[in-house]
């Protein structure tokens, strides 16, 4: 992709000291782990000069890039106190986002009262009409919950003019099947940018796709969902970004993984929301993340060891990248949908522990 002229935007990078970039993966409520990582770096005076985030870390990265870290802290505190209700409204599930709400499901699928339904079932014509009505209603169901509270929160705080450092996040369009990595410079409307950031964190089936987002150039992207479907760790975007910068600048990547690199184990009785998050966040994204990072580490190692210059497929020379990869051990972070205060605090503590260890090393 083509990156902005940051000099014209007023962004400045050091040519004497190391510029840090924060690269955050997707991971749902496991994102409290990367909150701990970020806090440790900030407490030690390491403020990222650029932000790259997918899904949960798109939300975090956006706030950090606007110097609105307090908003994100308040959000996680609200999740700890109120659970998923802080950012979502269950439609077909109970408030815990784990148990099906049979009343809501019945209301969504069945058009009349129980008496009317029984009356229809008494005749072949009535049965046929009832079946057609149920099919029509089922076709309108796009998710088991609504992420309107999250979108409202982003709309309240996202302002294009407030970004003081580069920020990029990604989303996938279910309409054309393409992945879009965009930053504030690609928008001329605050709400459209807020919708795109929300789309990056929109898990299919759990939440309804963001219907449309209009870009500054007039393009309209439709049916946008979690960018992790395509690129769960935007390492390639970071590499392109650094390659677009003067070689006199020194960059170091902080790669913060929410735990998608480990699938762990769960129970055998899963509902639709758990199936969606297990399939997307815990399995598919795990494979994507591991593949991206493995290729990055392999090429990086070869470039460092090689006595000659190595060239990519397009003929450009590979360069070596300094990085720190921080991720949990297997099964440490628990179920993706678990928002109990104990597990959120545990994830956060693990993030702090591993970040401190990384800084010491």
C-alpha positions as CSV (number, residue, x, y, z in Angstrom):
1,X,0.0,0.0,0.0
2,X,1.0,3.7,-0.4
3,X,1.7,5.4,3.0
4,X,1.1,9.0,3.7
5,X,3.6,11.8,3.6
6,X,3.9,12.0,7.4
7,X,6.0,15.2,7.2
8,X,3.1,17.0,5.8
9,X,0.8,15.5,8.5
10,X,3.1,16.8,11.2
11,X,4.4,13.4,12.4
12,X,8.1,13.2,13.2
13,X,10.3,10.2,13.7
14,X,13.7,10.1,15.3
15,X,16.9,9.4,13.3
16,X,19.0,9.2,16.4
17,X,17.0,7.0,18.8
18,X,14.9,3.9,18.1
19,X,11.4,4.3,16.9
20,X,9.0,1.7,18.3
21,X,6.0,0.3,16.5
22,X,3.3,-1.6,18.2
23,X,1.8,-4.5,16.3
24,X,-1.3,-6.0,18.0
25,X,-3.1,-9.1,17.0
26,X,-6.8,-10.0,17.2
27,X,-8.1,-12.1,20.1
28,X,-11.4,-10.9,21.4
29,X,-11.6,-10.5,25.2
30,X,-8.1,-12.0,25.4
31,X,-7.0,-8.5,24.5
32,X,-6.6,-7.7,28.2
33,X,-3.3,-9.6,27.9
34,X,-2.0,-7.0,25.4
35,X,-3.3,-4.3,27.7
36,X,-0.8,-5.4,30.2
37,X,2.0,-5.5,27.6
38,X,1.3,-1.9,26.5
39,X,1.0,-0.5,30.0
40,X,4.5,-1.9,30.9
41,X,6.1,-0.3,27.9
42,X,4.4,3.1,28.5
43,X,5.4,3.0,32.2
44,X,9.0,2.5,31.1
45,X,8.9,5.5,28.8
46,X,8.5,3.5,25.5
47,X,5.7,5.2,23.5
48,X,5.2,3.7,20.1
49,X,5.7,6.0,17.2
50,X,3.3,4.0,15.0
51,X,0.4,1.7,15.6
52,X,-0.7,-1.4,13.7
53,X,-3.7,-3.3,15.0
54,X,-6.3,-5.9,14.1
55,X,-9.6,-6.5,15.8
56,X,-9.4,-5.8,19.6
57,X,-6.0,-4.2,19.1
58,X,-7.5,-1.9,16.4
59,X,-9.5,-0.3,19.1
60,X,-6.6,-0.1,21.5
61,X,-4.2,1.2,18.8
62,X,-6.6,3.9,17.6
63,X,-7.0,5.3,21.1
64,X,-3.2,5.2,21.7
65,X,-2.5,6.9,18.4
66,X,-4.8,9.8,19.6
67,X,-3.3,9.9,23.1
68,X,-6.6,8.7,24.5
69,X,-5.3,5.8,26.4
70,X,-7.7,6.6,29.3
71,X,-10.7,5.7,27.1
72,X,-9.4,2.2,26.5
73,X,-8.7,1.7,30.2
74,X,-12.2,2.8,31.0
75,X,-13.6,0.4,28.4
76,X,-11.7,-2.6,29.9
77,X,-12.8,-1.6,33.4
78,X,-16.4,-1.5,32.2
79,X,-16.0,-5.0,30.7
80,X,-14.6,-6.2,34.0
81,X,-17.5,-4.8,35.9
82,X,-20.4,-5.4,33.5
83,X,-19.1,-8.1,31.2
84,X,-19.9,-8.1,27.4
85,X,-22.9,-5.8,27.9
86,X,-20.4,-2.9,27.9
87,X,-19.8,-3.3,24.2
88,X,-22.6,-5.5,22.9
89,X,-26.3,-6.2,23.1
90,X,-27.3,-9.9,22.9
91,X,-30.0,-10.6,20.4
92,X,-30.3,-14.4,20.5
93,X,-28.1,-15.1,23.6
94,X,-28.4,-14.2,27.2
95,X,-26.3,-11.5,28.8
96,X,-23.4,-13.8,29.4
97,X,-23.0,-14.3,25.6
98,X,-22.8,-18.1,26.3
99,X,-26.4,-19.3,26.9
100,X,-29.1,-19.2,24.2
101,X,-32.1,-17.0,24.9
102,X,-35.0,-19.2,23.8
103,X,-37.5,-16.4,24.2
104,X,-35.5,-14.2,21.8
105,X,-34.9,-17.1,19.4
106,X,-38.7,-17.9,19.4
107,X,-39.6,-14.3,18.8
108,X,-37.1,-14.0,15.9
109,X,-38.3,-17.1,14.1
110,X,-42.0,-17.4,14.9
111,X,-44.3,-14.7,13.6
112,X,-47.4,-15.3,15.8
113,X,-48.6,-16.4,19.2
114,X,-48.5,-20.0,20.2
115,X,-52.2,-20.3,19.7
116,X,-52.0,-19.0,16.1
117,X,-49.1,-21.4,15.4
118,X,-51.0,-24.4,16.6
119,X,-54.0,-23.3,14.5
120,X,-51.8,-23.1,11.4
121,X,-50.3,-26.5,12.0
122,X,-53.7,-28.0,11.8
123,X,-53.9,-27.6,8.0
124,X,-51.5,-28.4,5.2
125,X,-51.9,-24.8,3.8
126,X,-51.2,-23.3,7.2
127,X,-48.1,-25.5,7.7
128,X,-46.7,-24.4,4.4
129,X,-47.3,-20.7,5.2
130,X,-45.8,-21.0,8.6
131,X,-42.7,-22.7,7.1
132,X,-42.3,-19.9,4.6
133,X,-42.6,-17.3,7.3
134,X,-39.9,-19.0,9.4
135,X,-37.6,-19.2,6.4
136,X,-38.0,-15.5,5.7
137,X,-37.3,-14.6,9.3
138,X,-34.3,-16.9,9.5
139,X,-32.8,-15.3,6.3
140,X,-32.9,-11.9,8.1
141,X,-30.8,-13.0,11.0
142,X,-27.2,-11.8,10.5
143,X,-25.8,-12.2,14.0
144,X,-26.5,-13.4,17.6
145,X,-25.6,-10.0,19.0
146,X,-25.3,-6.3,18.2
147,X,-22.1,-4.2,18.6
148,X,-23.9,-0.9,18.5
149,X,-22.6,0.1,22.0
150,X,-19.0,-0.4,20.8
151,X,-19.7,1.6,17.6
152,X,-21.3,4.4,19.7
153,X,-18.2,4.5,21.9
154,X,-15.9,4.8,18.9
155,X,-18.1,7.5,17.3
156,X,-17.8,9.5,20.6
157,X,-14.0,9.5,20.6
158,X,-12.6,8.9,17.1
159,X,-11.6,12.2,15.5
160,X,-9.3,12.3,12.4
161,X,-7.7,15.5,13.6
162,X,-6.7,13.9,17.0
163,X,-4.3,11.3,15.5
164,X,-0.8,12.3,16.5
165,X,1.0,9.3,15.1
166,X,0.4,6.8,12.3
167,X,-2.3,4.2,12.8
168,X,-3.5,1.4,10.6
169,X,-6.1,-1.3,11.0
170,X,-7.6,-3.9,8.7
171,X,-11.0,-5.2,7.8
172,X,-12.3,-7.7,5.2
173,X,-15.2,-7.0,2.9
174,X,-17.5,-10.0,2.6
175,X,-18.8,-8.4,-0.7
176,X,-15.6,-8.6,-2.7
177,X,-13.5,-10.8,-0.4
178,X,-10.7,-8.3,-0.2
179,X,-8.7,-7.1,2.7
180,X,-8.4,-3.4,3.3
181,X,-5.7,-1.8,5.5
182,X,-6.5,1.8,6.1
183,X,-5.5,4.8,8.3
184,X,-7.1,8.1,9.3
185,X,-5.6,9.8,6.1
186,X,-8.0,7.5,4.0
187,X,-11.1,9.2,5.5
188,X,-12.6,12.7,5.6
189,X,-15.4,11.8,8.0
190,X,-14.9,10.9,11.7
191,X,-17.9,8.5,11.8
192,X,-16.8,6.6,8.7
193,X,-13.4,6.0,10.3
194,X,-15.1,4.9,13.5
195,X,-17.2,2.4,11.5
196,X,-14.1,1.0,9.9
197,X,-12.3,0.6,13.2
198,X,-15.4,-1.2,14.6
199,X,-15.4,-3.4,11.5
200,X,-11.9,-4.5,12.2
201,X,-13.2,-5.9,15.5
202,X,-16.5,-7.3,14.2
203,X,-16.5,-11.1,14.6
204,X,-18.8,-12.7,11.9
205,X,-21.9,-14.5,13.2
206,X,-21.4,-13.0,16.7
207,X,-21.9,-9.5,15.3
208,X,-23.5,-8.2,12.1
209,X,-21.1,-6.9,9.4
210,X,-20.7,-3.2,9.2
211,X,-23.0,-2.4,6.2
212,X,-20.9,0.3,4.5
213,X,-18.0,2.6,5.0
214,X,-17.2,5.6,2.7
215,X,-13.6,6.5,2.0
216,X,-12.2,9.9,1.2
217,X,-11.7,9.0,-2.5
218,X,-15.4,8.2,-2.8
219,X,-15.2,4.4,-2.7
220,X,-17.8,2.6,-0.6
221,X,-16.7,-0.6,1.1
222,X,-19.6,-3.0,2.1
223,X,-20.2,-5.8,4.6
224,X,-17.0,-5.4,6.5
225,X,-15.9,-7.8,9.2
226,X,-12.8,-8.7,11.4
227,X,-9.6,-8.1,9.6
228,X,-8.1,-11.1,11.3
229,X,-9.8,-13.3,8.7
230,X,-7.1,-12.2,6.3
231,X,-4.2,-10.9,8.4
232,X,-4.3,-11.4,12.1
233,X,-0.9,-9.8,12.7
234,X,-0.3,-6.9,10.4
235,X,3.4,-7.6,10.1
236,X,3.4,-7.2,6.3
237,X,2.0,-3.7,6.7
238,X,4.6,-2.8,9.2
239,X,7.4,-4.1,6.9
240,X,6.0,-2.1,4.0
241,X,5.8,0.9,6.3
242,X,9.4,0.7,7.5
243,X,10.6,0.1,3.9
244,X,8.9,3.3,2.9
245,X,10.9,5.2,5.5
246,X,14.5,6.6,5.2
247,X,17.1,4.0,6.0
248,X,18.6,6.4,8.6
249,X,15.6,5.7,10.8
250,X,15.9,2.8,13.3
251,X,12.7,0.9,14.0
252,X,11.9,-1.8,16.5
253,X,8.6,-3.8,16.4
254,X,6.7,-4.8,19.5
255,X,4.7,-7.8,18.3
256,X,1.9,-8.4,20.9
257,X,-0.1,-11.6,20.4
258,X,-3.3,-12.1,22.4
259,X,-2.8,-15.8,22.4
260,X,-4.2,-16.7,19.0
261,X,-1.0,-18.7,18.4
262,X,-2.4,-21.4,20.7
263,X,-5.8,-23.0,20.3
264,X,-6.0,-24.6,23.7
265,X,-8.9,-26.8,24.7
266,X,-12.6,-26.1,25.5
267,X,-15.6,-28.1,26.4
268,X,-17.6,-30.3,24.0
269,X,-21.0,-28.5,24.3
270,X,-20.7,-25.3,22.3
271,X,-23.3,-22.8,21.3
272,X,-23.4,-20.7,18.1
273,X,-21.4,-17.8,19.6
274,X,-18.7,-20.2,21.0
275,X,-18.5,-22.0,17.7
276,X,-18.0,-18.7,15.9
277,X,-15.3,-17.5,18.2
278,X,-13.6,-20.9,18.4
279,X,-13.6,-21.2,14.6
280,X,-12.4,-17.7,13.9
281,X,-10.4,-16.4,16.9
282,X,-9.0,-19.6,18.3
283,X,-8.4,-21.8,15.2
284,X,-8.4,-19.9,11.9
285,X,-6.6,-16.8,13.4
286,X,-4.1,-19.1,15.2
287,X,-3.1,-20.6,11.9
288,X,-2.9,-17.2,10.1
289,X,-0.8,-15.6,12.9
290,X,1.6,-18.5,13.2
291,X,2.1,-18.5,9.4
292,X,2.7,-14.8,9.3
293,X,5.1,-14.8,12.2
294,X,6.9,-18.0,11.1
295,X,7.6,-16.5,7.7
296,X,8.7,-13.2,9.2
297,X,11.1,-14.8,11.6
298,X,12.5,-17.2,8.9
299,X,13.3,-14.4,6.4
300,X,14.6,-12.1,9.2
301,X,17.0,-14.9,10.4
302,X,18.2,-15.6,6.8
303,X,18.8,-11.9,6.1
304,X,20.8,-11.5,9.3
305,X,22.9,-14.6,8.6
306,X,23.5,-14.2,4.9
307,X,26.9,-12.8,3.8
308,X,25.2,-11.5,0.6
309,X,22.2,-9.4,-0.1
310,X,18.9,-11.4,-0.4
311,X,16.3,-10.2,-2.9
312,X,12.5,-10.6,-2.7
313,X,10.3,-11.9,-5.6
314,X,10.0,-8.3,-6.9
315,X,13.8,-7.8,-6.9
316,X,13.9,-5.5,-3.8
317,X,16.5,-6.4,-1.1
318,X,15.3,-7.8,2.1
319,X,16.3,-6.0,5.3
320,X,16.7,-7.1,8.8
321,X,14.1,-6.0,11.4
322,X,14.6,-5.7,15.1
323,X,11.6,-7.0,17.0
324,X,10.3,-8.3,20.3
325,X,7.6,-11.0,20.2
326,X,5.4,-11.3,23.3
327,X,2.8,-14.1,23.6
328,X,1.4,-16.3,26.3
329,X,2.0,-20.0,26.9
330,X,-0.6,-22.5,25.9
331,X,-4.0,-22.4,27.6
332,X,-3.0,-19.5,29.9
333,X,-5.7,-17.1,28.8
334,X,-8.8,-19.3,28.9
335,X,-12.0,-19.1,26.8
336,X,-12.1,-16.1,24.4
337,X,-15.6,-15.1,25.6
338,X,-14.8,-15.3,29.3
339,X,-15.1,-11.8,30.8
340,X,-15.1,-12.8,34.4
341,X,-13.0,-10.3,36.5
342,X,-10.7,-13.0,37.6
343,X,-9.7,-14.1,34.1
344,X,-9.4,-10.5,32.8
345,X,-7.1,-9.6,35.7
346,X,-5.2,-12.9,35.1
347,X,-4.6,-12.1,31.4
348,X,-3.6,-8.5,32.2
349,X,-1.1,-9.8,34.8
350,X,0.4,-12.3,32.4
351,X,0.8,-9.5,29.8
352,X,2.7,-7.3,32.3
353,X,4.9,-10.2,33.4
354,X,5.9,-11.1,29.9
355,X,6.5,-7.5,28.9
356,X,8.7,-6.8,31.9
357,X,10.7,-10.0,31.1
358,X,11.1,-8.8,27.5
359,X,12.3,-5.4,28.6
360,X,14.8,-6.8,31.1
361,X,16.2,-9.2,28.4
